[in-house]
Amino acid sequence: MNSRSLLSSLAPRCSRTTCLLFAALLAVPLLLCGCATNRNTPPPNSRVRPQIEAALQGIFDAAEQKDWPRLDSFHHYGPSFSKFGSEAAERQDSEFARAAEHKGLGAVAGLRMEARDLKVDAFGQTAVATFILNYSFEAARDTSNQSAKATMVFLRTKQGWKIVHEHLSPVRP
């Protein structure tokens, strides 16, 4: 049954204008119900974003303080962990990534990190954070200011959001 015949059966003696008005009046409650439902249920990204922001801030703070146990606690190290970074051309496993991260961060002083233009997308128990990582550090009495394109894939666990994949690429001018 098409919409015209449906309207005709509901209001058989109405003019075309009256039938359209009748259809519009039927549609309004449905639209209002849909809007009210969407307003009460925030999208998944709006609930997850503050949690990922807090995790990133914890990661940055642990790295700046060189608190290795705390920094490691934000990672889901094991066979499912992977990383692409500047330390090696190939994909890194958890052991290599952890050792390289400790060594690289341990070699600098005055580290400061900040995420700019953060985007968080949630997919059930997984969240993908993409951002520009601005960081500065002191090495050999010089201060270096750098930027990297960063992607971190998080898995929701009983202990909170844990990194299962990292990818960092330098921002080229």
C-alpha positions as CSV (number, residue, x, y, z in Angstrom):
1,M,0.0,0.0,0.0
2,N,1.5,3.4,-1.0
3,S,1.3,6.5,1.1
4,R,-1.5,8.1,-1.0
5,S,-3.8,5.0,-0.6
6,L,-2.9,4.9,3.1
7,L,-4.0,8.5,3.5
8,S,-7.1,7.9,1.5
9,S,-8.1,5.0,3.7
10,L,-7.5,7.0,6.9
11,A,-9.3,10.1,5.6
12,P,-11.3,9.0,2.5
13,R,-13.2,12.2,1.9
14,C,-10.5,14.8,2.3
15,S,-8.9,17.1,-0.2
16,R,-5.3,16.7,-1.2
17,T,-4.3,19.7,1.1
18,T,-6.3,18.2,4.0
19,C,-4.7,14.8,3.5
20,L,-1.2,16.3,3.5
21,L,-2.1,18.3,6.6
22,F,-3.4,15.1,8.2
23,A,-0.2,13.3,7.3
24,A,1.9,16.1,8.8
25,L,-0.1,16.0,12.0
26,L,0.5,12.2,12.2
27,A,4.2,12.7,11.7
28,V,4.8,15.4,14.3
29,P,4.3,13.1,17.4
30,L,6.7,10.6,15.8
31,L,9.3,13.2,15.2
32,L,8.9,14.6,18.7
33,C,9.3,11.2,20.3
34,G,12.5,10.6,18.2
35,C,14.0,14.0,19.3
36,A,13.2,13.4,22.9
37,T,14.8,10.0,22.9
38,N,18.0,11.3,21.2
39,R,18.2,14.1,23.7
40,N,18.2,11.8,26.7
41,T,20.8,9.3,25.3
42,P,24.1,10.9,24.6
43,P,26.1,9.5,21.8
44,P,28.8,7.0,22.8
45,N,31.6,9.3,21.8
46,S,30.4,12.0,24.3
47,R,30.6,9.5,27.2
48,V,34.0,8.1,26.2
49,R,35.8,11.2,25.2
50,P,36.3,12.5,28.8
51,Q,37.6,9.0,29.8
52,I,40.1,9.0,27.0
53,E,41.2,12.6,27.7
54,A,41.8,11.6,31.3
55,A,43.8,8.5,30.2
56,L,45.9,10.7,27.8
57,Q,46.6,13.2,30.6
58,G,47.7,10.4,32.9
59,I,50.0,9.0,30.2
60,F,51.5,12.4,29.6
61,D,51.9,13.1,33.3
62,A,53.6,9.6,33.9
63,A,55.9,10.2,30.9
64,E,56.9,13.7,32.1
65,Q,57.5,12.4,35.6
66,K,59.3,9.3,34.2
67,D,57.0,7.1,36.3
68,W,57.6,3.9,34.4
69,P,55.2,1.6,36.3
70,R,52.4,4.1,36.0
71,L,53.2,4.7,32.3
72,D,53.2,1.0,31.7
73,S,49.8,0.6,33.4
74,F,48.2,2.6,30.6
75,H,49.3,0.0,28.1
76,H,47.7,-3.4,27.3
77,Y,51.1,-5.1,26.8
78,G,51.1,-8.6,25.5
79,P,50.6,-10.4,22.2
80,S,47.8,-8.0,21.1
81,F,49.9,-4.8,21.5
82,S,51.6,-3.1,18.6
83,K,53.2,0.2,17.8
84,F,54.6,2.1,14.9
85,G,57.1,4.8,15.9
86,S,60.3,6.5,15.1
87,E,62.4,3.9,17.1
88,A,62.1,1.3,14.3
89,A,60.9,1.1,10.7
90,E,58.9,-2.1,11.4
91,R,56.0,-2.8,13.7
92,Q,57.0,-3.0,17.3
93,D,55.9,-5.6,19.8
94,S,55.2,-4.9,23.4
95,E,58.7,-5.7,24.7
96,F,60.5,-3.6,22.1
97,A,58.0,-0.7,22.4
98,R,58.2,-0.6,26.2
99,A,62.1,-0.7,26.3
100,A,62.3,2.0,23.5
101,E,59.8,4.2,25.3
102,H,61.7,4.0,28.6
103,K,65.1,4.6,26.9
104,G,63.9,7.5,24.8
105,L,62.0,9.3,27.5
106,G,64.7,8.6,30.0
107,A,67.3,10.4,27.9
108,V,65.5,13.8,27.9
109,A,64.8,16.4,30.6
110,G,62.0,18.8,31.1
111,L,59.5,16.8,28.9
112,R,56.2,18.5,28.3
113,M,53.4,16.9,26.3
114,E,50.0,18.2,25.0
115,A,47.3,16.8,22.7
116,R,45.9,19.2,20.2
117,D,42.9,18.7,17.9
118,L,41.8,15.5,19.7
119,K,39.2,13.4,18.0
120,V,37.8,10.3,19.8
121,D,35.7,7.7,18.1
122,A,34.2,4.9,20.2
123,F,33.2,1.5,18.9
124,G,31.8,-0.6,21.8
125,Q,34.8,-1.7,23.9
126,T,37.3,0.1,21.5
127,A,38.1,3.8,21.1
128,V,40.4,5.5,18.6
129,A,42.1,8.7,19.6
130,T,43.7,10.8,16.9
131,F,45.5,14.1,17.7
132,I,48.6,16.2,17.1
133,L,51.1,15.6,19.9
134,N,53.0,18.7,20.7
135,Y,56.0,18.1,23.0
136,S,59.1,19.8,24.1
137,F,62.2,18.6,26.0
138,E,65.7,19.5,26.9
139,A,68.7,17.6,25.4
140,A,72.3,18.7,25.4
141,R,71.2,22.1,26.9
142,D,68.9,22.9,24.0
143,T,65.2,22.9,24.1
144,S,63.5,21.1,21.3
145,N,59.9,21.7,20.3
146,Q,58.3,18.9,18.2
147,S,55.0,17.8,16.8
148,A,53.8,14.3,15.8
149,K,50.6,13.0,14.3
150,A,49.4,10.4,16.8
151,T,46.9,7.6,16.8
152,M,46.2,5.5,19.8
153,V,43.7,2.6,19.9
154,F,42.3,1.9,23.3
155,L,40.5,-1.2,24.7
156,R,38.1,-0.9,27.6
157,T,39.2,-3.3,30.4
158,K,38.1,-3.8,34.0
159,Q,41.1,-1.6,34.9
160,G,40.1,1.2,32.5
161,W,41.1,2.2,29.0
162,K,44.4,0.6,27.9
163,I,46.4,1.3,24.8
164,V,46.6,-1.7,22.4
165,H,48.1,0.2,19.4
166,E,50.1,3.4,19.0
167,H,51.3,5.1,15.8
168,L,53.4,8.3,15.9
169,S,54.6,10.1,12.8
170,P,56.5,13.4,12.7
171,V,54.6,16.4,11.4
172,R,56.5,17.7,8.3
173,P,56.4,21.5,7.7
